[in-house]
Amino acid sequence: MGGVTELLVIMLIIATAAFAPLAYFIHKYTQKNGQPFGETEPHGDSPSLVNDLAETAIHFVKSKLGKK
């Protein structure tokens, strides 16, 4: 009977470790009106060097194609 109890305890430890990230995410998601990571900006609202370079390249290509 001791082997069964030992196996049960080991299985509970493994299950707790396996489902802890899920429980943490559910806990965070239910906080702050369903926003798991607090206030975040929508994608694309913050200035970015890569976005600026891409916009510059697009405008350059459009201007070159428009002149033909």
Rosetta silent file (secondary structure, phi, psi, omega in degrees, C-alpha in Angstrom):
SEQUENCE: MGGVTELLVIMLIIATAAFAPLAYFIHKYTQKNGQPFGETEPHGDSPSLVNDLAETAIHFVKSKLGKK
SCORE:     score description
SCORE:     0.000 S_00000001
   1 L     0.000  -27.854  179.974    0.000    0.000    0.000 S_00000001
   2 H   -66.030  -32.820  179.088    2.954    2.330    0.583 S_00000001
   3 H   -66.481  -37.827  179.312    3.952    2.094   -3.085 S_00000001
   4 H   -67.548  -42.243  179.284    0.536    3.281   -4.230 S_00000001
   5 H   -64.995  -42.439  178.277    0.616    6.261   -1.864 S_00000001
   6 H   -62.337  -42.821  178.123    4.129    7.144   -2.963 S_00000001
   7 H   -63.433  -40.327  178.730    3.085    6.939   -6.620 S_00000001
   8 H   -62.314  -43.353  179.898    0.046    9.146   -5.925 S_00000001
   9 H   -64.950  -43.449  179.119    2.199   11.820   -4.283 S_00000001
  10 H   -63.082  -41.811  178.742    4.694   11.776   -7.160 S_00000001
  11 H   -64.981  -37.757  177.971    1.868   12.044   -9.705 S_00000001
  12 H   -66.453  -37.949  177.354    0.367   15.014   -7.848 S_00000001
  13 H   -65.043  -43.538  179.186    3.733   16.797   -7.835 S_00000001
  14 H   -65.034  -42.947  179.951    4.152   16.210  -11.587 S_00000001
  15 H   -64.613  -39.765  178.132    0.578   17.365  -12.306 S_00000001
  16 H   -62.978  -43.365  179.147    1.076   20.509  -10.234 S_00000001
  17 H   -66.946  -33.973 -177.818    4.259   21.351  -12.120 S_00000001
  18 H   -73.243  -37.149 -175.102    2.584   20.666  -15.469 S_00000001
  19 H   -98.779    0.625  179.653   -0.496   22.814  -14.870 S_00000001
  20 H   -62.852  -43.405  178.303    1.110   25.677  -12.932 S_00000001
  21 H   -62.247  -38.016  177.759    1.760   27.827  -16.056 S_00000001
  22 H   -64.173  -43.956  178.898   -1.861   27.409  -17.147 S_00000001
  23 H   -64.413  -38.031  178.558   -3.128   28.404  -13.715 S_00000001
  24 H   -64.278  -43.843  179.699   -0.813   31.427  -13.695 S_00000001
  25 H   -64.688  -42.538  178.024   -2.079   32.581  -17.098 S_00000001
  26 H   -62.016  -41.332  178.784   -5.719   32.156  -16.042 S_00000001
  27 H   -62.422  -45.620  179.961   -4.994   34.111  -12.864 S_00000001
  28 H   -67.973  -35.673 -177.454   -3.346   36.942  -14.824 S_00000001
  29 H   -69.046  -32.103 -178.721   -6.081   36.939  -17.479 S_00000001
  30 L   -81.622   -7.826  176.001   -8.844   37.393  -14.925 S_00000001
  31 L   -86.092  155.887  172.639   -7.107   40.446  -13.442 S_00000001
  32 L    53.028   50.430  174.721   -7.569   43.994  -14.762 S_00000001
  33 L    57.007   42.825  175.376  -10.745   43.402  -16.792 S_00000001
  34 L    78.844   17.793  176.422   -9.389   40.558  -18.894 S_00000001
  35 L  -105.930  103.570 -171.223   -6.072   42.130  -19.819 S_00000001
  36 L   -65.405  -26.904 -175.786   -3.442   39.524  -18.942 S_00000001
  37 L  -121.434   25.408  178.118   -0.443   41.838  -19.225 S_00000001
  38 L    78.240 -156.779 -179.611   -1.930   45.183  -18.216 S_00000001
  39 L   -78.166  120.583  176.484   -2.192   48.122  -20.571 S_00000001
  40 L  -124.933  149.273  178.575   -0.454   47.425  -23.860 S_00000001
  41 L   -79.461  144.175  172.752   -0.313   49.556  -26.983 S_00000001
  42 L   -62.500  151.056 -176.655   -1.900   48.205  -30.151 S_00000001
  43 L   -62.925  131.712  175.729    0.686   47.008  -32.630 S_00000001
  44 L    99.458   -6.959 -178.889    2.037   49.759  -34.833 S_00000001
  45 L   -82.992  -25.244 -178.076    1.307   52.756  -32.615 S_00000001
  46 L   -87.034  144.237  179.949    4.794   53.100  -31.205 S_00000001
  47 L   -67.789  144.714 -178.384    7.510   54.703  -33.367 S_00000001
  48 L  -145.573  138.961  178.235   10.053   52.328  -34.831 S_00000001
  49 H   -63.332  -40.146 -179.310   13.176   52.804  -36.910 S_00000001
  50 H   -64.769  -42.723  178.317   12.323   49.758  -39.030 S_00000001
  51 H   -64.004  -40.990  178.745    8.804   51.070  -39.732 S_00000001
  52 H   -63.165  -42.813  178.675   10.195   54.487  -40.667 S_00000001
  53 H   -65.472  -39.403  178.894   12.729   52.950  -43.056 S_00000001
  54 H   -65.764  -42.382  177.924   10.060   50.752  -44.634 S_00000001
  55 H   -64.000  -40.002  177.512    7.737   53.719  -45.147 S_00000001
  56 H   -62.720  -43.562  179.124   10.560   55.727  -46.678 S_00000001
  57 H   -64.542  -40.585  179.983   11.396   52.867  -49.060 S_00000001
  58 H   -65.097  -43.822  178.922    7.734   52.444  -50.059 S_00000001
  59 H   -65.205  -36.931  178.068    7.348   56.161  -50.770 S_00000001
  60 H   -63.241  -46.373 -179.069   10.590   56.139  -52.778 S_00000001
  61 H   -66.571  -39.949  179.396    9.446   53.213  -54.931 S_00000001
  62 H   -64.022  -39.252 -179.813    5.990   54.759  -55.414 S_00000001
  63 H   -68.130  -38.076  178.414    7.530   58.048  -56.509 S_00000001
  64 H   -68.534  -38.400  179.626    9.851   56.297  -58.992 S_00000001
  65 H   -73.556  -30.801 -179.177    7.007   54.212  -60.430 S_00000001
  66 H   -73.047  -23.670 -179.092    4.716   57.246  -60.614 S_00000001
  67 H   -76.731  -22.429 -177.727    7.209   59.250  -62.723 S_00000001
  68 L   -75.305    0.000    0.000    7.205   56.698  -65.539 S_00000001
